[in-house]
């Protein structure tokens, strides 16, 4: 997966994702397309740590001013560290358009630690300028003190499957590539002419420029490098006998896997089965709403068992739902049973390779329970490697399953070959060499080391540890490595000579981060900060303890700010020039400044008003209708044509998920709300209270996005998942969907500009026993919802109502009734949607108690007001779009 950086001048910086990356600089409404006069990338890799700077220069050739769009794919593991815009105009305007015949330059810097896979490091640079450029270049320097053992430049690759496929011309590097190399240094330059660019792709989408290389390895204990008080330890042993694998292949065979996905997956498993070694043990599980186990125990690898396994896979057919929890539990039991009865735990590795394209819909469907059940069953003895296929998969669940159970995860997009991705993923873990690895350094010599315990080491990968040295003048560093392999318990001990080292000579022209004024920055220090930040983010993702999560968040944020890393907990904001005395601003450039708030703006910026959003991206209180559900839960429906307001209560059960708005078949919008219970207040007439603790919104058009809102956070999953804390104001947007969080107050969701919902956040400083943090749901704009819309609120949005028996005389509104001391006023009969409903006049507070309204109240859970019965509005899971009433009858996973 690639991240995409987008910016429309005048808007704050953003990081997001896009289905197929488009790279650079074009206006949102093009008459005369801006000319890209230069696109260049300079990258320097020092000991696997890569610094990359991208430069783009644009010329507005049009006779009118134009907004220019800037986008760039970067590797998912990279941290953005700097962004700068330079403009040639003398006057900076709030809209920040490029004036006619003027120029602009964009500079983006990011850093990443290259991961070793299948015995190679891979550095990939996106070259997709969207047009032919007069000056296009990629310049990469590699400096490896251990020595460069191998190096290759691949053909340009125009797919998300980075480095896993071949380009049209697989004969070698792209045209014009020049490689200069010696023992420890390599320089690669790709500088195609306009003619050469046109031969590759006339639209300027050239593809990924990929370099693969490896380094020499001498010591079995690994390579330790030291610079100015920081060290990095690279550990990648070789020539070891492989550990036996106990592996269970768990394959989703639900109905959604029908067709190409299942066929490709079956073909891949045929290949993988033939790759198993004689000392391995294996089994196969297919799952849908039923768990289908090939054998109830692990099988030895023989020609007959491989043949039988292939026959079993061949006969798998797609049907039913998705019982993820049941499949994992069965697989773990198979592995635990085998290890317990054969007493080989220390000399083998137990793995689950789990593949699915959906979300849990059968059996246990709550994510936290699935994670807890899996963690308790696996007990750290089973590593789970997950593969998610397509746009509907719950990738966050798969990611946490792997993180919590010593595995890895991969995502395969709809148009990609699931089979080749599965084989490539398996190749990375096919040869375990060590298990239970522990690397120790003397506490008196090393502090703040990154992770030192690792469950497994697979051939072709690498273990990396970084830390600080207590004594910069240390001559030797004592290192101990303990691990298990197939024959014995391995212990390696040695004193590695390190010696005091200072920063060496920089590579000419290489992009480097800004230092602190005391010389060149320390690449090993930045590598340490990169690894530490990544580990804090991973721990934060895994933790379910709120105080612990907050502590991890704060540590990650502080470290990221110190080293200028853009993370989910930090932001980049455009910092404009200093105003002049005459009120105008110098407009020679803008740079991105780090801040502690995770402010993320629209991926494209197109169609968004420029200027003021930069300074204040948060919306003021917007006018919303009375139509809402809030509190315990109290429903209000406004009928503006007849100036009537109707209200009713729904007494649900804790855990019930209510359908609020169901318009999946037309506008593609579904809103559900999950109830939480609380004791009734003293002397209350109810046995218990219920509130909404979660509001979920599924937007299916133009592309699918999932929103989950709680009082503490908002999760937006539109391909890549964003987690936004509700205690900080933020605006995010992508593909016609915008989410605005006003800290500890409300969340506004706007869809295609014609649908808007406001979710109020109710928090208590010291909640009473009968109080719970909860949400209120208000409909601000329903113009984009269809006439077929349904749900507890949705069914009334395109309807009108009138009173059959009006005790108030000519006015149908209870507003003009005399104020009564009694809690309920006169009764009447309401006619709505063909129903005649007895109602009684009431007063009710909405908008967090800020406004009191008069309404006609329908008793008995609105039994005569709503279509059907209460049970008809119960959803099976938070993103269930099925509806037994109205037009929508489909049920999405």
Secondary structure, 3 states (H helix, E strand, C coil): CEEEEEEECCCCCEEECCCCCCCCCCCCCCCCCCEEEEEEEEEEEECCEEEEEEEEEEECCCCCCECCEEEEEEECCCEEEEEEEEECCCCCCCCCCECCCCEEEEEEEEEEECCEECCEEEEEEEEECCCCCCCEEEEEEEECCCCEEEEEECCCECCCCCCCCCCCCCCCCCCCEEEEECCCEEEEEECCCHHHHHHHCCCCEEEEEEEEEEECCCCCCCEEEEECCEEEEEECCCCCCCCEEEEEEEEECCHHHCCHHHHHHHHHHHHHHHHCCCCCEEEEEEECCCEEECCCCCEECCHHHHHHHHHHHHCCCCCCCCCHHHHHHHHHHHHHHHHHHHCCHHHEEEEEEEEECCCCCCCCCCHHHHHHHHHHHHCCCCEEEEEEECCCCCHHHHHHHHHHCCCCEEEECCCCCHHHHHHHHHHHHCCEEEEEEEEEECCCCEECCCCCEEEEEECCCCEEEEEEECCCCCCEEEEEEEEECCCCEEEEEEEEECCCCCCCCCCCCCCCCCCCCCCCCCHHHHHHHHHHHHHHHHHHHHCCCHHHHHHHHHHHHHHHHHHCCCCCCCEEEEECCCECCCCCECCCCEEEEEECCCCCCCCCCCCCCCCHHHHCCCCCCCCCCCCEEECCCEEEEEECCCCEEEEEECCCCCCCEEEEEEECCCCCEEEEEEEEEEECCCCCCCCEEEEEEEEEEEECCCCCEEEEEECCEEEEECCCEEEEECCCCEEEEECCEEEEEECCCEEEEEECCCEEEEEEEECCCCCCCCCCCEEEEEEEECCCCCCCCECCCHHHCCCCEEEEECCCCCCCCHHHCCCCCCCCCCEEEEEECCEEEEEEEEEEEECCCCEEEEEEEECHHHCCCCCCCHHHHECCCCCCCCCCCCCCCCCCC
